[in-house]
Amino acid sequence: MEPIQVECILTHENPDLDAMLSVLILKRFGETQFPGVGTARVDFCPAGKLPEGKTAEELEREGILAVDVGGGRLDTHPIDNAIEGSKRERCAADLVAEAVGIIEDPSWHTLIEFVRLQDTTGQSIHSKDYIHHIATLPNILSGIQLRFKNDSNRILHEGMNLLGIIPVYVEHRNNNSPDPLDVQSFLKEAVDLYLDTRGVSLDDTQPVWASVLDWRRRLWDAPSTAFSSNPHDDILSLSALVVGLWILEKADRQKTIAAFNFWMDLIFERERLWGNAIEEFDQAGVVHMIRNAHVVAIISKNGLVIKAARFRAHADIIIYRDSQSLATSILLNRRGILNKFSMTNLAAKVRLAECIEENIPPNYSSLYLPGMSHNWFLHQSESFLICGSPKASDFIPSRIDINDLVEIVITEIDWSCKMPIKYCPDDFCMEDVCPFYPLHAQTCRNHAKRTSACGTGSTLGLKLLKALHAQKKQNKG
């Protein structure tokens, strides 16, 4: 790869863990391969849309390096619904680390691998003990995104500061260096001081403090169980961050305590919203049991209801709509009973339903493909299908009712079920004038067998049906 002169790093707005680590690695190690990147400014754009419709290659010629966006050399997202096979199970930070030569660096390797798994499969820490998830890097990063929502610069800055501590700790651990401080004693003292300054009693019964106090009790009564013993989880723990920062700040107790208090604020903010999400899910979550699979639907402004659905209902697939932004997500757990579920088939049905709601003809050739089609983005991992996200503020909300989305999802789990009645009459099959007919879906074939009558009238409107039918003939020609 020829060196590229860089004046600006471009990534998506509301940067996530992958974008944060990508930028951090570039600025730390990228100067040889990308001269100027160490001092380059960072700009942000909506996910999936580069400025002025330019390609990543065109931007590079202008000194702008696109990272985790735009489908270029440092991004794994599809370009024009196509993705390089070699990128399918990788993340941007993985590509960046390879480009600058640190992908096997022992101080960074485990962190890069965690980000890759988190980005491609949704993997968090390995432990299933909820206490182990409280005082961790993922929770703190979630708190950063909650506190500084829509302030992309601040999210990136705080996230990079946090991630930069971990390799310091890993190097210390790998070298079997003497412990620089008694971290258990430090944490006990620091957490009690934190709770005291915020007027929180150890006997406080308020639900918002429950998980933090449970973790504090574990820290005092059984400190060896306060954090996960998994070596990969260890580098993501609050204790690792404290040790790493202590080393970075040359044993400056005041700076370490200040950072600890900030992290605890972020953990508390996230845990407060988590408690709200549990309560909200218990009240408003709708669970369908379909062939032993848990299909969950919920509308909320609190995105943590997604995790609540997994925690409370062991959700195999979740249909979530943000009540404020109207962004919609369909998220699949591939490690459960739906490990062979087809997100590509589902994407085709959902995208086609969106065309019907929008009263526009579909592009049948793109319905199954990864990337963006008809306002719905299918991730290359085929683990989620989304219409809008915090990373793309300019999205067009879906017009499909969430209950119709649930019915569409169910047709890919149980083929004896039919499409929603607004798209498919109960008592007859529209066959070749139905917009779903070209998909040759098993659920449609089953419905056709169940019904003998055939017609052209439906709630879609005859005019739209004829237009769609005409386009289908044109596509065949």
N, C-alpha and C positions, 0 to 999 in steps of 0.2 A: 504493500500500500504506500503510495506516494504521500509525503507529508502535506497537510492542508493548513494553510494560514487561517486562523480563526479570530474573528473580532467579536462574535456573538454566539452563545449557545442558546438554542431554541428548544423548549420542551412544552408540554401541555400545562394548561392552567390547573390550579389546585393539585400540585404534584403529589404523586403517591410514592411509596417506598422505592419502587424501581427507578423512577425519575430522580429521586433524591440521591440514591447511591450512584447512579450514572454520572450525574454532574459532579459529585464529590470525587469520584475516581478520575474523571477527566481533569479536574483542576489540580489534583494531587500528582498525577502520574502522566498526564497527556501532553506535556510540553514538547517532547521530541517528535511525536507523531502528528501533533496538532499545535504547531507554534502559535503562541498568543492565547491559548485556551486558559492558561492559569489566571490571567487577568481579564479575560473576556467577560462582558456583561451577559446576563441571562434574561432572555425575553420569554414570554408565554403566549400560547395560542390555543384555541379550542382543539381538543383531541380530534384527530382525523382530518383537520383542515389546515394546510400550510398557507402562509400569507400570499395573497394575490394569485392563488391557484398554482403556485410554482411547485416543482418537484424538489425533493431533498437534494438532488444533484445540482439543480439550478441554484439553490440557496448556497450550497458549498462554494460555488464559483464567486459568490458575493461575500464570502467570509463568514457565512452563517451555518453552524453545524447543528442539524436537527437530531435530537436525542429522545427516544421513546415516543416519537411522533413522526408521521409522514412516510413511514415505510422505507427509509433509506438504510444506509449501511449500519446505523446504530439504532435500529428499531425493528421490532418483530411483527408489527401489525401489517395486515394485507394491503397491497396496492392494487386498486382496481379489482378487488375480490380475489386476488391471487397472492399466495405467500410462498416464499422459498421453503422447500422441505426441510432444509437444515436449520431453519429458525423456529420450527413448529413447537418445540419444547424448550425454547430458550427465552430469556428476557433481555431487555436493553442493557442492564448492568452487566450481564454475562458477556454480551457482545463488546461492550466498552472495555471490560477487564481484559478480554482477549486481544483487543486492538492495541492496548497500551502495555501488554505483556505481564499482567499480574494475576491472571486467572488461576494460576497454581500457587500463588504466594500464600504460604501457610497462615499469615496473619489476616488475610482477607478472604481466603477460599471459603470458609464455613459461612461467613456472612453473605457472600455472593450466592452460594448454594441455597441458603435460606430464602433470599429474595427471589431466586429463580422459581423455587417451589411455591412460594407465596403468590407469585404473579401468574404462574401457569396452572396451579391446582388449588389455590386458596389455602394451602397448608400454613398453619400457625405453629405454635410450639407443639411438641409431641405429647406432652403429658395431658392426661384427661382429668386431672385434679384441678377443679376450677380455681382453687387458691393459687396454684402455680401460674395462672394466667393474669393475675391481678397486677403484680409489680414487675412488668416486663416491658421490653422495647415496643412491641406492637400496641400495647395499651397506651404508652406515653405518646407514640406517634399518632394514635387515634385522637388523643387529647389535644395534640397540636392542631390537627385538622379541624377539630370542633371549635377550639378557641379562636383560631385565626382564619376561620372560614372565609373563602374568597380573597384572602390576602396571600397571593401565590408567593410573593417574595419572602414574606415572613415564614410561611410554611416551609419553604425550601431552606431558608437560613437555619431555622431551629432544627429541622430534620437532619441537615448535614452536620451540624454541631454534635448532635446525638450519635449519629452513625460513626463519626470520626473517632469516638471514644473506644468503640468495640475492638478494632485491631490492636490498640494499645493493650487492652486487657488480654486478648488472645496471645499476643507475643509474650506477655508476662507469664501466662499459664503454660504455654508451650515450652518456655525456657526453664520451667520449674523454679522460677525466681522466688526468693523469700517473700512472704506476704508483707506488703508495705504498711498494712494496718490490720487491726482486729475488726474485720468487716461486720461480724455479728454484733459486737458491742457497739460499734458505730451506728448500725441500723437501729438497734434497740433505743439508743439514746436519741437519735435523730427523729425517729417516728413519734416517740412520746413527746418530744419538744414540739414537733409539728402539730400534733393533736391538741396539745395544751394551748399553743398560741391561737388556735382556732376555736377554743372553748369546747372541745369535744371530750366528753367523759368516756372512760372505758366501758361504762355501763349504759351508754347512750343506746336507746332502742329505736332511733329513727332509721327507717329502711335505707335512707341514702348513705348511711355510714356502715351498714351491715357488713359488706364484703371487705372493706378496708380494715374494720375492727377484727373480723375473722382472721385476716392475714396477720394482723398485729399480734393476736393471741397465739397463733401458730409460731410466730417469730420468737416469742418469749417462752412458750411452754414446750415447743418441740422444734427448735430452730433448724434441725437437719431436714425437716419436712416443709419448711416455709417456701423453698424453691425446688424446682424440678432437678432431679439428679442426672437427667439425660445430658450428655456433654454438649450436644447441639443446642439444647434449651439454655444451658448454663450461660452462654455468651450473650443471651438476650435478656438476662435477668437484671433487676435493679442492683443486686449486689455486684455484678460484673461492671455495671456502669459506674458505681461508686468507686470501685478499685481502679478502673481505668482513668477516671477523672482525677482521682487522688494522685496517680502517677503523672498525669499530664500537668496538673497544677502544682507539682513538686510539694506535695503534702500540705497545701494551703487549706486549712480546715474551714476557714470562713467561706471561701469560694465553693468548696465542696458542699457545705451545708446549704448555701444559697441555691446551688443547682438542685440539690436533693429536694428542697422545699418546692421549687418550681416543678420538678417532676411529680411530686406528690399532688400538687394542685391539678396537674393534667390527669393523673391517674384518678383522682377523686371526681373530676368533671366527667371523665369517661364512665366511671362506675355509677355515678349518679344517673346518667342517661341510660346506662345498662339496667339499673333498677326500674326506671320508668318504662323501658322497653319490655321487660318481663311482665310488668303489670298491664301494659297496653296489649301485649300479645294475648295474655290470659283473657282479656275482655273482648278483644276484637278479632283475633286470629281465627281464620276458618280453615279447618283441617278436613280433607277428604281422604278416605282410605280406598285406594284403587289397586286391586291385585297385590295387596300387602305393601304397597308403596304409599308414603305419606305425602300428599300434595297440599301445600299450604298457601293461602292467599291472605294478604293483609295490606291495608292502606294506612300510612302513617308518615309524619314528617321526621320521625326518628329512625334513621337507617339501621340502628342496632336491633330493630325488631327482626331483621334477617337472622342475626345470630341467635336471638331469642327463639325463633322458629326452629332452629337446629337443636337448641338446648332443651326446649320444652316439648317439642313434638317430633324430634328426630326426623326433621323434614328431609325428604329425598329430592324434592323439587319445590322451589319457592317462587311465587308470583308476587312481586312487591311493587307498589306504586307510592312514590313520594307525594304526599298530599299538598306540599307547597310548590315544588318545581314541576310536578306531574311526570317526572322521569319514571320509567317502568323497567323493571328487571325480571328476568326469568333465570333462576340460578339452579344448577344441577349438582347434586352430590354423586360423583362418579364412583365413590368407594362403597356405595350401598347397593341396594337391590336394583337400582336403575343403571348399573354399570354398562349396559348395552343400549341404553336409551339413545335414540337418534335426534340430536339437536339440529342436524341439517334438515331433516324432514319437518321438524317443528318450525324451524326458521322459515321454510317455504310456506307453510300454512299461515303463520302469523303475518309474514310480509304480504301475502296475498289478501288476507283479511284487512290489512291496513289500506291496500289499494282500493278495496271495496268501500271502506269507510271514507276514503278521500275522493272516491268517485273518479279514479284515474286508472288507465290501463296498466297492467303489470308488465315488468320485464321478466318473462319466465326464465330466461337464461341465467339470471343472477339470484334467483330465489333461494337456492341451496348453498350459495357460496359464502365463505368467510368474509369478514369485512362489512362494509355498509351497503345496504340495499333497502330502498323504500323506508328510510328513516330508522331501520333496525340494524344494529351492529352485532354480528356473530363473531365471538372471539375465536381465534385460531385453535384454542384448546378444546373448543366445542363444549365448554362447561357453563357458558352463560350467553344469553341473548338480551341485549339492552336497547332501549330507546331513550337516550339521554343519560347524562351523568354529571357530577360536579366538574369533571374534566372537560366537558363540552357544553358551555353555557348557552350556545346558540342553537340547541337542538329544537326540533318540532315535536311537541308531545304527541303520543299515540292517541288516536280516537277510538281505539278498541276498548270496550267496557271490560273491566277486570274480570267480571263473571264469565264473559265470553272467552277471555284468555284462558281461564281455568278449564272451560269445556274443551278448548282446542288442545291444551296440554294433555288432558285426559284421553283424547282420541289417539295419542301416541303411546299411551300406556296400556289401554284396553281398546283393542280394535273393534270390539262389538259396540262401542259407543259412537255416536255420530257427531258431526259438527253442530255448532249452535244453530238453533232454528232460524235465526235471521239470515244465515247463509245457506241453510239446507233444510227444506221442508220435512216434516216428520213422516208424511204419508206418501211421498213419491220422490223419485230421483230425477233430477234435471238433466243428467247425463251430459251430452256434448255441448249444452248451452250453459253448463255450470262452470264458473271460473276455476273451481278446484279439480274439475275432471281431468285436465292435462297432468296433474300430479300423480295420478294413478295410485292414490293412497289406499292402503288396505282397508281403512275404516270406511272409505267411500265405496269400495267394491262390496263390502259387507252390507252397507245400506242399500245399494242397488239390488242385491239379492233379496233383501227383505221386502222390497217394494216392487210391485209389478207395473204400477201406473207410471207414466212419464209425462212431463209437461214443461212449459216454459215460464209459467208465472211464479213469482216469488216476491218476497219483501225487498229484494234488491232492486227491483224495477226492470221491466223488460228492455228498456232502452240501454241500460248499462250491460245487461246480459248479451244483447246483440253486438254491442261494441267490443266486448271482451271476446266473444265468439269469432267476430271478424278478424280481430288481431291474431287469435290463435291460428286461423287458417292462413293468414299472411305469414306468420312465423314458420309454419310448416312449408309454405311455398318458398 
